[in-house]
Amino acid sequence: MIEVGLNHFLVVSTLLFSMGIYAIVTRKNAIQVLMGVELILNSANINFIAFTRFGNFGLQGHLMALFVIVLAAAEAAIALAIVLNIYKTLSTVNIDEVDSLKD
C-alpha cells in the first residue's frame, strides 16, 4: 500500500500551479483568467496544508489556508463585478478588446 507523503502533495500542487499559469498566459477570456488565478491560490493552499501536516507547524498553515480562501472569495466577487461591468459597457469579456478603458 502506498503511503501519501509530502512529495505527493507537492506534485499535485505543482500541477495545479502550472495549469493556473498556463490558463493565465494563454486565455483571452477574463473569466478563464480568473479561473487560472483560483487554481494558483488552491495550489498555495495545498502547500500550506501539506507543510503544516508534515512539518509540525501547529495551526499556522491551516490559518493561512483559511485566509487565502477568504481572499479568493473576495477577489472572485470583486473581479466578477468588474467583468460584468466591462461586459455591460463593451459587450465583450475578451481581454485583448478591452483596451478602450485607457481613454
N, C-alpha and C positions, 0 to 999 in steps of 0.2 A: 504494500500500500504506500502511495506517495504522500509524504508529509508536505503541506504547503508552507513554504518558508518565505523569508523576506525577498529573495530573488524573484519568486513568482509574482509577488505584488509589484515589484519594481518593473518587471517586464510588462505587466498589464498597464501600469501607469505610463510607461514609455510609449506603448502602442496608442493609448488614448491621447497622449500629448502630441504624438506625431500626426494622428488623424486630425486633431484640432488645428495644428499649424497648417496642414495641407488644406483644410477647409477654409481657413482664413486667407491663405495665399491664392488659391485657385478659384474661389467663388466670386461671382459678381452680385449675387442676390444678398441683400442686407440681412435677411432672416437666416440664411445659411452661414453667414459670417458670425452672427450671434450664436448659432449652434456650435460653431467651432470654438468660440470663447468659452462656452459652457463645458465642452469636452476638456479644455485645458484646466479649468477650475476643478472639474471632477478628478482629473489626474493628480492635481495637487492634494485633494482630499484623500485619495488613496495613499499617497506618500505620507501624509500626516498620520493617518491611522496605522499604517504599517510600521512606521518608525516608533510610534507610541507602543505598539504591541510588542515589538521585538527589541526595543531599546530601553524599556523600563523608565519612561519619562512621566509616568503618572497620567493625569488627565489633560496635560497641556496640548497634546496632539488632537484630542477629541474637541477641546475648546476651540482650537484654531480651525478645525474642520467645520464646526458649527458656525464660526464667524464667516468662513468662506461661503457656506450655504446661504447665510443671511445676505452677504454681499452679492452673491449671484442672483438671488431673488430680487434685490433692489436694482441691480444692473439690468436684469431682464425687463422689469417693469418700466424703467426709465427709457431703455433702448427701444422697446416696442412702442412706447408712446411717441418717441422721436420718429421711428419708421412710419407709424401711422400718419403722423403729421406730414412727413415728406410725401407719402403716397397721396394724401388728400390734396396737397399743393401741386405736385408734379405728375401724378398718376403713374409713378414708377417706383420700384424699390431697387432698381439696378444701380449699383454704386458708381459705375462709370458715367451714368447720365445725371448724377446729382451734383454736377459742378456749378450749376447756376446759383447755388447758395452763397457763392463768393461775392456776388453783387450786392 
